[in-house]
Amino acid sequence: MAKKRVAVVGAGSSGLACIKTCLEEGLEPLCFERSEDIGGLWRFQEGAEQGRASIYKSVVINTSKEMMCFSDFPIPDHFPNFMHHSQVLEYFRMYAKEFDLLKYIRFKTAVCSVKKQPDFSASGQWEVVTECEGTKQVDVFDGVMVCTGHHSDAHLPLHSFPGIEKFQGRYFHSRDYKDPIAFAGKRVIVIGIGNSGGDLAVEISHIAKQVFLSTRRGAWILNRVGLNGYPIDIESCSRFQVFLSKMIGTSVSNSLLERRMNQRFDHEMFGLKPKHRALSQHPTVNDELPNRIISGLVKVKGNVKEFTETAAIFEDGSREDDIDVVIFATGYSFAFPFLKDDSVKVENNKVSLYKKVFPPHLEKPTCAIIGLIQPSGAIMPVAELQARWAAQVFKGLKKLPPQSEMMAEIVKIQEEMANRYVESQRHTLQGDYIDTMDEIAEYVGVRPNVWSLVFTDPKLAFKVLFGPCTPAQYRLQGPGKWARARETILTTEERVRKPLMTRAVERSNSSASVVTKSRFILAVVLVAAIMAYF
């Protein structure tokens, strides 16, 4: 029997995971990449390309290497915990080389259209039209994995800023920013306080005359460095902490998180405190912003009410004159113009997908959108699990529920998101990291069985429950089981420490980490509480 052919659209991190996953499941992938290289968002270029994600020269990823790696390919232990974009791309190249993925990619090939075959209700097949150097080609595939991301189309709401058309200075979207050199001695306004807005305000403030950071609602700011110097996601992203958060409730969880962030710096005093709670917004990660604010080099302002030829007037009535540049860090919109037949509809940055992967109304589940999620953690492991699930569905190993059940689930999730998150373009794709991973892993058959491990491998069970929820946990059992998963989990802390130990120092007599100790204490407290309750 001939292998099923799968078209993969895009050769970024999600696309690479899809190619590898298809090969593991005995499918035949062919990836189409419009540019000349892999990497997607993480391949820096001096100029922004139309229809392609763009990053600036200084970008450092805000998820640590242990949490963002693919599940069976750890990032080298000497790489820094938070990598510069060039190192992220280097890792993707290593991954592609290790699993021999490049030969399945057609570079400089744009996907013009993807539409159902006339017999789709029976075959589930797709006609894919591509173009390479002016030549079009038509192929038929049994499945399609779309991996185009959600950072390629700039969201630039100029209609919300009256007077911008007469502003005499320069204005542009953060997508077009590359480095701060052109802003020396300038007075600059950065609009938006997401990760890009915070990064640009900080970087430009080193060279500009003055930077103003304009925000409609403020933000809670997280630091990459967590307790005792551990990466914030290593220190805070464990199954036990998720369990504990659910036990104490959202309100208490918010209060504890807000208290911790305010211990670093008082968000109210710094003009950043929002009206919403900490867990009602995708976190903004920035290590330097409070330092630049307390130095007066960045001044936090409210929303811009209107622009004049040379000034910005804010909603609180204040005014800043002699503005030279305005940078709109106002996020992105996404669409799938090549998907025909209304296969996937996008309205106001909202899309109806079952578990954020499958269009629910197709007669055959042979189209999957991979990586269209903004998790409270790294996206790479989530996309990899999505790809593993989609490959099983394409192959017929797993079934989806009836359309009515999928639609009911989609509506439920959308309502929950609307109740939890601040209404924003930014909050249409949210997902809690561990909950999302575990849910998909359950479908794939790879969710770790903690209680079984308690009796068969208590040392590993302790790490799985109280340690960081690293991607290798989803290679311990089931399809795609990896022989080195256990070792990788147990040596996580060694790889975290390795790039930091660049000078020999005498370690304390107690070799156990403070993090492990604190988690053990929490475990004892929890057990005591449960015993007291019952």
Secondary structure, 3 states (H helix, E strand, C coil): CCCCEEEEECCCHHHHHHHHHHHHCCCEEEEECCCCCCCHHHCCCCCCCCCCCCCCCCCECCCCHHHHCECCECCCCCCCCCCEHHHHHHHHHHHHHHCCCHHHEECCEEEEEEEECCCHHHHCCEEEEEEECCEEEEEEECEEEECCCCCCEECCCHHHCCCHHHCCCEEEEHHHCCCCHHHCCCEEEEECCCHHHHHHHHHHHCCCCEEEEECCCCCCEECCECHHHCEHHHHHCEHHHHHHHHHHCHHHHHHHHHHHHHHHCCCCCCCCCCCCCHHHCCCEECCCHHHHHHCCCEEEECCEEEECCCCEEECCCCEECCCCEEEECCCEECCCCCECCCCCCEECCEECCECCCECCCCCCCCEEECCCCEECCCCHHHHHHHHHHHHHHHHCCCCCCCHHHHHHHHHHHHHHHHHHCCCCHHHCCEECHHHHHHHHHHHHCCCCCHHHHHHHCHHHHHHHHHCECCHHHHHCCCCCCCCCHHHHHHCHHHHHHHHHCCCCCCCCCCCCCHHHHHHHHHHHHHHHHHHHHC
